[in-house]
Amino acid sequence: MREFELVPTFGHRLAAAMERYSPLCLGLDPHPSLLKAWGLDDSAAGLSAFAKTVVEAGAGRVGILKPQVALFERFGSAGFAVLEKVIAEAQAAGMLVINDAKRGDIGSTMQAYAEAWLADGSPLAGDALTVSPYLGFESLRPAINLAEQNHRGLFVLALTSNPEGASVQHLGDRDGQGSVAAAIVKAAEDENDYFMSSLIEPAKLGPIGLVVGATVAQQAQALGIDLARSRAALLAPGLGAQGATVADLRSGFGQAYPQVVPNSSRGILKAGPDRQSLIDAITAVTDQLKEQS
Ligand SMILES: O=c1ccn([C@@H]2O[C@H](COP(=O)(O)O)[C@@H](O)[C@H]2O)c(=O)[nH]1
């Protein structure tokens, strides 16, 4: 809780969802190939049917849903209308929604992105948003401030799951300056420390999370980054389709493992469209995660 307020912070709500269900974040990635495999049209109507099945399969089984915004944006305003409905329905079903839109711009424009994705009453506002810090961490300030005021969260790209990420994110490491990724993690840590110092009810996780791919988690240790100290939730895409396993999470994240929110999208979604097969795929991953905890 925040001082003078009785509304739980994003960190409190995320920790509660992880505890109640499992740390799994179910990725909602309606790729054209998946729409086809599910016998759906590559249209806004197909998108809507796909999303409805995923939300119904996840309800009561997973606490966190991550729609991939690009795959809704493909359909323009019709896709955004589907996304707005998905956000509302997933939240009504008890899930926290992390909108994976990877927004980032100069501060004045960032303010508009923040209002779209993080302001109370905005139809696109979920519980958290992914953001890119590559215009400078402080360029995210409007989103940081609005997220904190509105009990929402951010996930800042730090070490992304794709192999190309290292060419930017590891810069500085070899010449002893400390890597770009390390600077981002430290900025998130400082922001979380500042925010959490004002809480009445202590929280394990701050409002500023980080994206650290499940496929590259061990690189954080190699770069000398202490993820546990950041008190950031660690959104970890890469489980399943990109090759990372639940065992990799444990070894890769080490002491920071309790902060990890692993995402699997295609690895689970390929089990559809049959609802029960989708539920079985979700259960298989959540069971493995519970065994590792
Ligand atoms: O570093 C990153 C950041 C985001 N993503 C996103 O996560 C999902 C992963 O989907 P899978 O089908 O499980 O591979 C997707 O929406 C990516 O855009 C990421 O993979 N890596």
PDBQT file of the ligand as one rigid body, heavy atoms in Angstrom, charges set to zero:
ROOT
HETATM    1  O1  LIG A 301      12.901  -9.727 -24.960  1.00  0.00    +0.000 OA
HETATM    2  C1  LIG A 301      11.763  -9.942 -25.344  1.00  0.00    +0.000 A 
HETATM    3  C2  LIG A 301      10.719  -9.075 -25.107  1.00  0.00    +0.000 A 
HETATM    4  C3  LIG A 301       9.461  -9.415 -25.492  1.00  0.00    +0.000 A 
HETATM    5  N1  LIG A 301       9.206 -10.590 -26.112  1.00  0.00    +0.000 N 
HETATM    6  C4  LIG A 301       7.808 -10.893 -26.471  1.00  0.00    +0.000 C 
HETATM    7  O2  LIG A 301       7.363 -12.024 -25.710  1.00  0.00    +0.000 OA
HETATM    8  C5  LIG A 301       6.588 -12.889 -26.522  1.00  0.00    +0.000 C 
HETATM    9  C6  LIG A 301       7.276 -14.216 -26.666  1.00  0.00    +0.000 C 
HETATM   10  O3  LIG A 301       6.502 -15.087 -27.457  1.00  0.00    +0.000 OA
HETATM   11  P1  LIG A 301       6.860 -16.652 -27.647  1.00  0.00    +0.000 P 
HETATM   12  O4  LIG A 301       5.855 -17.112 -28.649  1.00  0.00    +0.000 OA
HETATM   13  O5  LIG A 301       6.702 -17.331 -26.324  1.00  0.00    +0.000 OA
HETATM   14  O6  LIG A 301       8.242 -16.725 -28.172  1.00  0.00    +0.000 OA
HETATM   15  C7  LIG A 301       6.362 -12.142 -27.825  1.00  0.00    +0.000 C 
HETATM   16  O7  LIG A 301       5.190 -11.370 -27.696  1.00  0.00    +0.000 OA
HETATM   17  C8  LIG A 301       7.575 -11.241 -27.926  1.00  0.00    +0.000 C 
HETATM   18  O8  LIG A 301       7.342 -10.084 -28.681  1.00  0.00    +0.000 OA
HETATM   19  C9  LIG A 301      10.217 -11.443 -26.343  1.00  0.00    +0.000 A 
HETATM   20  O9  LIG A 301      10.037 -12.556 -26.898  1.00  0.00    +0.000 OA
HETATM   21  N2  LIG A 301      11.483 -11.107 -25.944  1.00  0.00    +0.000 N 
ENDROOT
TORSDOF 0
